[in-house]
Amino acid sequence: MNFLKSSIGGVGVGAFYIQGFAAILNCEVMKVPFKYLGLSIGRCHKRGAFWDGVMARIKSRLGRWKGRNLSMAKRICLIKSVISTIPLFYMTMFIILVIVIKKMVSIQRKFLWGWGSEGRKITWVSWENVCESRESGGLGVVNIKDFNSALLGKWVWRLGSNEVGLWKEVVESKYGGWRNLKEDRCIYNASIWWKGLKSLWKLEKWGNNFGDCSKWEVGNGKSIKFWEDRWVGDESLMFKFPRFFSLSVEKNASLNRCGSWTNGVREWSLVWRISLFDWEKVQVRQLLEVVHVSCPVMEKVDRWVWKVDKLQQF
């Protein structure tokens, strides 16, 4: 380790101790805020000053001389590359302010229609049409707000998928995993990143979007909730059979806990709070016929499948 190129800092530690450690290691004291992988750490992303560095870099890449000398096709390619790379780390972690989005779009529009040229240029089409895909008649320019939501939504997908890693273990141990995003209760001292995911889950109605565009591919049944998740059909069983959900003893039980294997055959076992009437027993048999279509498989693991993509990935 090269201590001359390193710095040391602390959270909840006095400045006297930090300076002592820095003297022992012969390195500098880290100042807050600082940058890590191009991301500003220790500043509030809800203030416009937080995004000044990003705006300055975008303006430097989309300069006036490029707007005068490059053709429209080249300007479009440059706009796509700049917006997709420069603010990527920021948009992956934080919700972009509306005023920052307007400034970014303003720079893109001026650059596209000949920024720096003599006279006032004509805006031939609306920016919404420019952001449409080429198949829909647009130019395929990234919609910044949607791009920001998609990057944050990727975290939800990774939390619910089979991906393993230390970061996922830490998040699940602290926040309880992706299912707790839809809970109204606030976790004390939660990170800015987690609060942003929770707010987007409500504002963008991600519960409905993820439910409509994804489905569970049943494996061993350890990750799928029997009543809550959509694992058989397009509707969860708690809404399809509301009475039996209210009578169930284990409302949060997973598939592997709602039955057992006998000679390689899956036998469902549901426990009720009260004894069922004869007409209810008939409906229970209908319920078992529905769930029998997607029986768990012992050798596989449960996984999310993105229905709207050919590769079944978000």
Secondary structure, DSSP 8 states (H G I E B T S, - for coil): --GGG-EE--SS--HHHHHHHHHHHT-EE--SSEEETTEEESS-TTSGGGGHHHHHHHHHHS-HHHHHHS-HHHHHHHHHHHHHHTTHHHHHHS---HHHHHHHHHHHHHHHTTTTSSS-----S-HHHHTS-GGGTS-----HHHHHHHHHHHHHHHHHSS---HHHHHHHHHH-SGGGGG-----TT--HHHHHHHHHHHHTTHHHHHHHHEEEE-SSSSSSBTTTS--SSSS-HHHHSHHHHHHBS-TT-BGGGSEEEETTEEEE---BSS---HHHHHHHHHHHHHHGGG---TTS--EEEETTSTT---
